[in-house]
Amino acid sequence: MPTAAPLQILVFRHTDDADVLPYQKAILRAFQGGEEAGNYLATGDDLGIQLEIFSTAPALAPAPTLDAFCHTVTVVFIDRALLKARDPMWDWLAECWTLTSASNGRHAMLAIAMDERTGRLYSDKRPSLASHQLLQVHDLGESAIRPAMLALRVLHECRVRLAEGLPKVPGQTAGHLRLFISHAKIDGLPLALALKHQIDTVGWLKAFYDAADLPTGCDWQNELERGVGSSLIVMLRTEVYEGRYWCKQEVLWADEYATPAVLVEARTGLDHPAGALPFDRVPTVRIPDGNLLRILFLALREGLRFLLFMRRVKQMQDNGDLPVMAELRVFSFAPSMSALLRACRVLTDSKAPSSTPRLILYPDPPLRAGNYEAASALVQTYAPAGTRLLTPNTLAATKGATP
């Protein structure tokens, strides 16, 4: 049985309404990336999520369309032109909403009303649509920022859907994103405070911020390590950042725990000495214009990339492509040596029987020649006997998880 892809996005809009085009472009940019920064959006590569745009009813019925993927996020732009669509379109959207609302969080459907009147007319098109809570475009903020805010919202909805398909974390809602803001207080505090304020104003995110969230009486060093290991870390690389002991320690923890991360290049100097910290795998954003939303945009993309791979691994387990009882250490990117060493130690400390398959899994492509041999030697030395270092494609090529 083939493994279903984790996520698809369906966008419905009428081609006659030019006002919708900036919103469509922002969503495409959010998921498919681009070479140049534009407005409030960050650059990035294609996340590999299928995204289709429809101006008429799809040929396939809603049920098989939605169920062809683990999760589906449907976006509908409600404008005056769309209201003139023929009955098959409205029948399709109404059934899509009925299935989505009954999916227990598996799917999501966002309908964006370009004005209140068209929103009311949308709700009147079919009885089932009357229960669909709409997003009014004016609720996205000032006009110039609305496309970017909608793109952020769609990224967030996709994260939530993927999280719904993973084991729940006690005390957290699905898709909860915890941001750890790593900064040097001597020159990065104003930027950290401004970013925290921006996060609070968005409302979908909750920041982890050491000055506010370290409980009185705690072991603050252990709490910092736990925070880095369980969050998405945003590193504010100011001029003195790499010279501060705890900033360096937070970066090294992030590397060891394989924490999703974003690097904010905030240095103003024209030249810098070679650095010693492991930043190579971390996507970088610059904000010389003070555009803090660009940081959030990149952070949400990295959080989504992490969940995409975790959801794919869960689907592989459900389909039997991975042994049900296997012990897994999963990375959402190619792991560093320190991350592999930590994974080996966790597997070694496990109480599982020696016969249990043990896998360290990371996304394709495999590590390049030289790095792969070094990583394999480390695993053979420090992990329990038989532990395998694999990607999904190498696992499939070896026809299973046993040597």
Secondary structure as GFF3:
##gff-version 3
##sequence-region A 1 403
A	DSSP	beta_strand	7	12	.	.	.	ID=ss1
A	DSSP	three_ten_helix	18	20	.	.	.	ID=ss2
A	DSSP	alpha_helix	21	32	.	.	.	ID=ss3
A	DSSP	beta_strand	50	54	.	.	.	ID=ss4
A	DSSP	alpha_helix	62	67	.	.	.	ID=ss5
A	DSSP	beta_strand	71	78	.	.	.	ID=ss6
A	DSSP	three_ten_helix	82	84	.	.	.	ID=ss7
A	DSSP	alpha_helix	87	101	.	.	.	ID=ss8
A	DSSP	beta_strand	108	113	.	.	.	ID=ss9
A	DSSP	alpha_helix	116	125	.	.	.	ID=ss10
A	DSSP	three_ten_helix	127	131	.	.	.	ID=ss11
A	DSSP	beta_strand	135	136	.	.	.	ID=ss12
A	DSSP	three_ten_helix	137	140	.	.	.	ID=ss13
A	DSSP	three_ten_helix	143	145	.	.	.	ID=ss14
A	DSSP	alpha_helix	146	164	.	.	.	ID=ss15
A	DSSP	beta_strand	178	182	.	.	.	ID=ss16
A	DSSP	alpha_helix	185	202	.	.	.	ID=ss17
A	DSSP	beta_strand	206	208	.	.	.	ID=ss18
A	DSSP	alpha_helix	210	213	.	.	.	ID=ss19
A	DSSP	alpha_helix	220	229	.	.	.	ID=ss20
A	DSSP	beta_strand	232	237	.	.	.	ID=ss21
A	DSSP	three_ten_helix	241	243	.	.	.	ID=ss22
A	DSSP	alpha_helix	245	257	.	.	.	ID=ss23
A	DSSP	beta_strand	261	265	.	.	.	ID=ss24
A	DSSP	beta_strand	284	286	.	.	.	ID=ss25
A	DSSP	alpha_helix	293	319	.	.	.	ID=ss26
A	DSSP	beta_strand	327	330	.	.	.	ID=ss27
A	DSSP	alpha_helix	337	348	.	.	.	ID=ss28
A	DSSP	beta_strand	358	361	.	.	.	ID=ss29
A	DSSP	alpha_helix	371	382	.	.	.	ID=ss30
A	DSSP	beta_strand	388	390	.	.	.	ID=ss31
A	DSSP	alpha_helix	392	397	.	.	.	ID=ss32
###
